[in-house]
Amino acid sequence: MKKKKAIWWFFPSLLEPCDGPWGKLSDFGHDTVLTWKAIIDWAAKLKVDHLIPGIEPYQTDRVYNQWGFHYVCYFPEDPEARCFDDETIRRNIATVRAIAAYGRERNVGIMFHHYNLMAPERWVQAHPNLQAKYEGIHDPVWGHRSRNDRLGNLVANICWNDPEYKAFMQRCWNEVFVNIPEMAGAMITAGEFSHCGCDKCTGGTPVYVLQDTDSPEEAARGAAAKKVRDEKRAEMSIDLINTFTGILRNLDKEIIVRSWFMAGLVDRLPKGVAYASKYSVFDACWGGPDPVIHNWLAAGHKMWETVAIEAENCGPILWHDEEWNKVTAERNNALDIQGCIIHINTQWGHVGHIASFTASRNITRLLEGLEQPTESGSSKDEFLSFFGPEAGESVFRAAKLIATFPLHMTSVVHLAREGFSFGMPPWFDGAWRWPGVLGSPRYQPEPWANPDGLTTIYELLQSVATNPGLYTEMIASPKHSAISRCDEIQGWCQEAVEILESIRSPLSMPAKSEWSALRASAHIAKLAATEHTSVLRARVAWEAFKCFPEGGILAIEARETAAMWYEKSVDALNAQIPWALELAKIYPDVMHHIVESHETFNRLTMATRLRLRREELFRIRTISGPDWQSKMTVEFWPHLPNTIGSNAAH
């Protein structure tokens, strides 16, 4: 069986132009069709079978969950769903048809991806039963005042079990392919993000998108209630998959379903559907492919493996590692799968898109190595050509050193099921709130994601709780642990800083721009490693402080040590902001790591994280026991600006 290759994008979408390794966006006059033809030509040379973007303008209108039917559908039976005039929809359809038709010519199928349980708000308001359920949602992120796009057209948490919504989505799937017959198919993520709160969907227990299923609050509700709710969600997801695949099979279109949270349903989900693994750490890291793929294959499912080429762990950091691409390709080629989907995510300020020379080397090298392989280029030769013979080799080494940050942080600060995310703070202490607490067992990477067998922060804290006198040695002389690895990453990235700062040879304008981006990236990576190694040391000292008699000399020293290291982490986070601003001058999407805006609600921006860290530092210095867990819990919702989530104004 021929294995296929695909790329899943958040940006570019099919309605937006995007530059690429060719650097000719200005030559195309920012024409969306012409830039997409260049992307398709590039993909065809690399034997890519499918490109899977969205059918909505993500970059401009920020439809951040890829539900774009209102851009290309007239909704003849649902006039309330119309968000744009006839001419706008006609123009959008013509654009996507031209792109998809060219993809057919080059044997690159254009599919689209969307999440689910969303709809235009006016359409929901026109259906009182759905509106009542929607108004009953009290999701702290996506409550009824939240919008899923910058223009404010979309809302989420719509009830799939309601016949009106189910029929509406079937009409959407049918119409998009009637309007754009050249489209090859669609990929959906079934059951992710959105959750209706009605009894039929939950069994009567509350639920929201970021709810901790392992939290004490969940445990208090009882295993029976959780079991009922999980069963309801399973039934909903299976019905959604069956309905979606039924429609697309009737239309003779290709189907991919992302598995997301469904590992527990592997034996129940419909067979014969091509599922795509949700890479369980969603990171580029040493350790893949995710072993979850084997469970799906053993259950008799057709599977695509998903590799996040930069994903959520790199943040606003450019990097390249040719060896990682080679090893990742080899590991995927050894799997008995349908193919590999490369996930490229520029949302929330990630810079792993094809417009960057450095980031595009990762994508190109990986595609060259995946079956069906193509002639492989040499990154070193390409760096020498792009940056010049004097600087090229040095920049090539610096990019690899910068790559140690995303490729190793996952094994260091690892939230179970998600890995390391640049945009989320590792909670210092307190209750089990999302995204978790450093002292909880949730911060233990599975063995496959910790290939070096590092002692995790959770294990370090367990040792301190048993013998608090160990904490000073753990901080001063860490060995083969999460702390020592952060120190190593800091050192590797410092070397990259020194290399890039020392380059004095003349560079072309494109090379100078990319050098500037790499220079800023090296500083951010070094500071981010400093931030995390300081947090981990502070957390170790705090664990010891909690074990000593409060008011005694040992407790005082441990508290002072924790505060000292945590202040260093705050300073390191603060110092990343100006470097990210420098990077944003070259890649403006990086601004979403810095600014506070509606669309970045689920990646805490640097400014928000800084407020949270400062509050935690204040508590480290001032709070007294014995209820440490409650008193050290800094709820992040109140610290978010009033433009985000359920705090958003009408």
N, C-alpha and C positions, 0 to 999 in steps of 0.2 A: 504494500500500500504506500502510495506517495504521501509523505508528510507535507503539510501545508505550513505556510508562514502568514502571519497577520500582524497588523499594527492597530492597536486601539488608542485613539487620541481623545483627549478632552479639547485640545486646541492643536492644530487648526480644525475648525468645523467646516462643514460643506458650504457655509455661507460667508466665509471669511478668508481673505488672502493670508498666506504665511510664507515667509522666506525659508530657505533651506541651505544646504551645503553649497549650492551654486551661487548664492549671494546676488540674485538678480531681481529682487522684488521691485526695485525702481524701474528696471527694464520692462517689467510687465504692467507698469502703470497701476499697480495694486489691483489688477484685475483678478477676481477670485478664480475664474475658470482657467486663466492662463497659469496662475501659480499652482493650481491643483493639477494641471497637466504636467507641470514640471515635477511635482511630487510623484505622480503616477509613473512618469518615465524613470525616475530614480528607483522607485519600488520595483518596476518591471525588470530592471537590470539585476536586481538582487533576488529575483524570483519570488517576490511577495505575491501571495494569492489573494489576500483581502486587506483592504483598508477600512477601518471601522471608526469613523468619527461620529459627530452628532449632526442633526439636521437643524440646529439652532445656532445663532451667533454667540458662542460661549464668551469669547474675549470681550465683545462689546456689550451685549445685553446680559451677560453673565447668568445664563440659564445653567446653573452649576450642577444640575443633576441630569442633564441631557434628556429632557422631555421636550421635544421641539415640534410636535405635531401642528401646533397653531401657526407655525411659519409656512407650512406647505399644504395645509388642508383648508378647504372652504367650509367644511362641516355643514353640508346641505340639510341634514336632519337635526342639527344642533346649533342654531344660529347664535345662541348665547355664548358659544365657545369661540366665536370669531374675535380675534384681537387686532387684526390688520385688515386693510382694505383690499379689494380684489386685485388691484394693480401690484401691490406689494407681494401678495401671495403668488400671483402669476409670475412675477420676476424671480421670486425664490425658487419656484418649481423649475423654471427654465434654467436657472443656474445649476441646480442639482442634477437635472437631466443631462445637461451638457457634460458635467464632470463624470457622471456614472456611465454615459455612453462612451466617453473616451477610455474609461477604465475597461469596459468590455473590449474595445479595440486592442488594448495592450494586455488582455488576460489578467487584469487586476480587478477583482470584484469589489464594488463599493457597497458596503453594508452600513447600517447605522446602529448606534447603541442608545438605549434609554433605560433609565430607572423606571419606577412604577408608582402607582397609587397617587398620581398627581393629575391635575386638571386645571383649566382656566377658572379663576375664581367666580366669574360671572355665571359660568355654566353650573357650578356647584350651587350658587345662590338660587338658581332657577329650579332646583330640585330640593324641595323642603326637607325631605327625609335625609338626604345626604348632608344638607346644610346643618341640620340638627346634630347629626353625629359629629360633624366637623367642629361645630361650636363646643362640643363636649370634650374636645381634646385639650389636655393640660400638659402638653409636652414642653419642658423648659427650653428646648431648642426650637422645635417647629410647632409651636402652638398656633392658634388660629390667627394671630396677628403677624406671623412670619410669612415672607414671600420667598419663592424659590428662584426669583430672577430679579435683575436690577429694575426692570420696568414695572414689576409688581403685578404681572398678569397671573402667575401660577401660585397654587397652594398645594399642600401635600396632606398626607394622612387620610386619603379618601378611601371609603369602604369598598374593597373588592367584592365582598359578599353581597353587596347591594346590586340587584339585577339591573338598575338603571346605569350604574357605573360600568359594570361588566359589558353591557351592550354597547355603551359609548366607546370603550376601548376597542372592541371588535370592529366598530365602524372606523375608528382611527387607523387601525392596522390595515384594513381593507383599502381605505382611501389613499393612504400614502403610497401604496404600490400601484393603485390605479393612476394616480397623478404622476408617479415616477416609475414607470415600468422597467426602466433600465437598472434600477437598484437591485442588487443581487440577493439581499436578504436583511436580516436584523439580528442583533444580539441584545438580550435583555438581562438585567440583574433582577432576579425574582425575589421579592421579600426584603430587600435591603432598604434601610433608611426609614421608610414611611410605615406607620402603624396606625390603623384605625383603632379606636378605643371602645367600640361597641361590644356588647355582650357576646354577639355571635363571633366576633373576631378574637376576643380575649378570654371568654368564659367568665367575665365579670371581674378580673383582676387588672389593676392599672398597668399600663405599659407605655414606655416612650423609647425613642430611638437609641439613646445612650444609657439606658438603664443597665445597671450592673446585675447580671443574672447570678453572680456569685456573692453579692453583697449581703451583709447582715440583714438589711431591710427586706431583701428578697427571701432570705431564709425564714424571717419572722412570718411571712405570709403563708408559709407552709409548702411542703413538697407537693401536696395534692393540688393546690391552686396553680403552682408553677407547671405541673404536668398537664393540667387542663389547658392552660394558656399556650404552652408549647405545642400541644396537639392541635389547637385551633389555628395556630400560625402555620403548622405543617399542612393542614388541610387547605388553607388559603393558598399557600405557595404551590402546592401540587395542582390545584385547580387552575391557578394562573398559568402555570407551565403548560398544562393540557390545552387550555383555551388558546394561548398564544401559538403553540406548535400546530394546533388544528387549523387555525386561520392561515398560517404561512405555508403549510403543506398543501392546502387547497389552492394557494396561489403559486405553488411550485417555486418557493423561495427558500434560501438557505437559512438555517436556524442554529444559533448558539445561545446557550443559557449559562450565565455565570452562576457558580454554585454558592458563592458567598458563605452564608452561615450554615449551609445544609449538610455538613458532614454527618450529623446525626440522623439524617434522612436518607442516607446513601442506599439503603436496601428498599426504600419505599418509593423513590422517585421513578417517574416513567422511564422505561428503557427505550433505546433507539434514538434518544435525543443526544446531540453533541453538547456536552457540558464543558465549561471552562473553569479550571480550578481558580479559586480565589487564593492566590499565594498568601499563605497564612500570616506572613509578616509584612507583606506588601512592600518589601524593601529589596534593594540591590544589596546582597550580602553574601559573604562566604558561607556556604552550607547547603544551598539548594541542589536539586529541586525539592520542593516541599514534599515530604513523604505522604501527605494526605492523598496525593495522586494515586498511590498504590491501592488505597482502600476503595477508591472509585473504580479503578480497573478491575479489582478482584470481584466487585459487585456486578461486573458485566456492562459497565457504562462506556460509551464512547467519550473520550476526554481530550480536551486541549489543555496544555500546560500554559499558565500565564506567568510571564517574567516581567517584573517591574524594573525597567531599565534604570530609573533613578528614584521614582516614587517619593514617598513621604519622608524618607529618612535623610535625604541629602539636603533638603531645604534649598536655600538660595546659593548653592555651591556647585560650580562647574568641576567636573572631574573626568578622568579617563584611566582605564586599566585594561590593557589589551589581554593580559593573562586571564582576568575575570571573565571577559567575553568568550575566550576560547574554552575555558573550563565549563562555563555555563552552557555553551552550545553542545559540548560533548556529552554533558549529563542529560540534556534534553533529547539528544539524538538516540541515547540508549533506551529511552522509554518507548513503550508500545502505545503510542498516542496518535491522535489525528494530526497534531501539529502544535506549534507554539505561537502564542499571542504575546507580542511585546506591548506592554502598557507604557505609554508616554504621557506623563501628567505634568502639564505646565500650570495647573491651577494652584492657588495659594502660594505663588511665587517660586515654584520649582523651575529650574532653568534647563531641564533635560530635553529641549526640543531641537528640531533639526536646523534651526537658524544659527545655533552655536557650532562653530567648527569643532570645539573639543567634545561637546555632548554628542554631536552627530557622528563622531568617530566610534563612540560606544554602540550606537544603533547600527551603524554600517558594519562594524566588525562582527557583531552578534548575528546579524542577518546573513553575512557571508558564511558563517560557520554552521548555521542551522541547516538541516536537511530541508530542501535540496540545496547543497552547498554551491556557492559560486566562487569564482576566482578571488582569492583573498588578497587584500592590500596589506601594506605595512604601515602601521600607525607611526612608527619612528620615521620612516621615509616621508610620510605626509606632513609630520610636524616639521621636519627639516625643510621641506619645500615651502610650507606655509609661513613659518617664522624665520626662515633663512638659515644658512649653514652654521652661523655662529651661535645663534640663540636656540635653534630648534631642538637640539639634544637636551639642553638644560630645561627648556619648557616641558618637554616630553617627560622628563623625570619628575618635575614638579607636579604635573597633572596626576601622575601615579601616586605620589606622596599624598596629595590632597584626597585621593580616592580612599585612603585608609580610614577617613572619617565615616563615610556612609557604609563602607564594606565591613567595618569592625564594630561600629557602635551598637548594632543590633544585638550582638552577643554580650554587651555591657549593660545597657539600660533597656531592658526588653519587657514590654508589656505583653503578657500572654495573649496570643491570637492577633496581635497587631505589630509587634516588634518595636523598633525605635522610631519615633517621629520627631523630626526637628522642631515642629511647631507646637508640641505639647510639653508642658513642664512636668518633670517627674515629681509628683506630690511629695513633699518632705515628710509629712507624718499625718496622722489623723484617720478618719473613717475611710471606708472603702468607697470613695467617690471616683467617678470617671475623671481622668484616665487611669486612676489607680494610685497606689501608695508604694513608695520604694520598699517599705518594710513588709509588704504583703507577699504571699507566695505567688501572686500574679506576675511579679517581676522575676520570674525564672524562665529563661529561654529553654525550649526543648533541646535535647542533646544535638539534634541535627543543625540547630541554629547557633550552637556554641561549639564549633568543631575543635577549638583548642582546649575545651574542658576547663574554662576559667571558673574560678570560684565566684558565684554570683553575689550581688549585693544582699539578697535575701539570706544566703548562707552566711555571709559575713556578719550580718546582724544577729542571726541565731547564735553564732559563736560568741559575740559580745554579750548577749543576754545571759549566756551560760557563765562566761568569765569576763566581766567588764574591764578587768585590768589589761586585757589584750588590746584595747582600742588604740592606745598610743602607738604601738608597734604596727598595727594595721595601717594607720595613717602615715607614719613616718617611713616604713619600709614595706610597702605592699608587694606581694609576690603572686604572680600568676592568678590575678583576680581582676574583677571589674575595675578596681581602682588603678591597678598597675597598667591595664590595657588603655585606660583613658590617658594615663601619663605618656604611654608610648605613642598614642595617636597625637597628643599634643606635641611631642618631640618631632614626629614625622612631618606634621604640618608646619612646625616652626622651620624645619629645613626647607620646605617648599617656599615659605615666606622669604627666607634668606636668598634662595636661588632666584626667585622672581624679582626681588628688590635689587639684585646685583646686575641684572641684564642691562647693558648699556649699548648694545649693538643696534644699528638703525633697523627699524621695522616698517613694513608697509602699513598703510592706514588700517586695513582689515586685521593684520596681525597685531598692531598696536592696541586696537580695540579689544581683541580677544585676550591679549596679555594683561590688559587692565582688569578684565573680568576675572581672569585666573588669579591675579594678584589679590583682588578683593576677596575672592573665594578662599584663598589660602589663609588670609587673616581671619575670616569668619570661622573656618574650620578649626583653626588653632584656638580661637577664643571660645568656640562652642565646646571643644574638648576640655579646655580649662574650666569652663562653667560646670560641666558635668563631673569632672574629677573633684571639684571643690564641693559640689552638692553631696557626692558620695562620702567624702571625708567628713563633712558636717553631719551627715546622717549617722555615721558610725559613732561619732563623738556624742551625738544626742542619745543614741541607744544606751551608751555607757552612763550618761547623766541620769537617765531614768532609773538605772539600777542602783545608783549610789544614794545614800541617805541625803535628802534635800537639805541644803544649808551647810553641809560638811564641805571640807576643803576639796575633796575629790569631785564632788558634784559641781562646785563652783568652777574648778579647772575644766571639767568636761563641758560645762555650758559655755564658758568663754572660748574654748576650742571650737565648738560647734558654731558659735556666732562668728568667729573669725573666718572660718572657711566658708560659711554661707555668705558673708559679706563679699568674699572674693568671687563667689559665683555671680552675685548681683552685679558686681563691677564688670565681670567678663561678659555678661549678657548685655549690659548697657553699652559696652565698647563695640559690640557687633553691629549696632544700629548704624553708625556712620559708614561702616564698610558696606553694609547692605544698601545704603543710599548711593554709594559709589557704584555698586553693581547695577542698581536700578537705572542709572544714567545710560547704561548699555542695554540692559534687558528690563524694560519698564515693568514687566509682570512681577518682578521681585518686590515691587512696592507693596504687594499684598501680604508680604511677611511683616511689614512694618506698620502700615496704616491700619486703622480700625474701620471696617466697613461691613455692611450687611452680609456680603458674600463670603467673608472669611470667618463666619461664626464658628465653624467647627475646626478651625486651626487657630489656636490662640496666638494672636500677633505678638511681636516683640514688646510692644508698648503694654499690652495687657499682662503678658507674662512678667514684665518688670514690676508692675503694681502688685501682682500676686507675690512675687519673690520678696519685695520689700515688706509686705505685710507679714509674711512668714518669718523674715528676719526679726521684725519687731516682736513677734510672739516668742521666738527662740530666746530673746534677751529678757523677756518680762514675765512670761506665763509661769504660774506655779501649779503643782500637781494637786491631787493625784490623777485627775481625769485627763490624762495627756491626749488621748485619742480624740476626745470631743473638743478640747480647747485648741488643739493644733490643727483642726480641720478648717482650712480656708476655703469656703464655698466660692467657686469661681463665678457663678451666675451674677451675684451682686457686683462683681468687679468688671463685668462686661459693660461697654457703653450701651446707651439706650437705642442703638441702631441695630442691635444683634438679637436674634432669637425672639423669645417671648417678651423680651423687654422692648422690642421694637414698637415705635409709635404707630398708630393707625395711619 
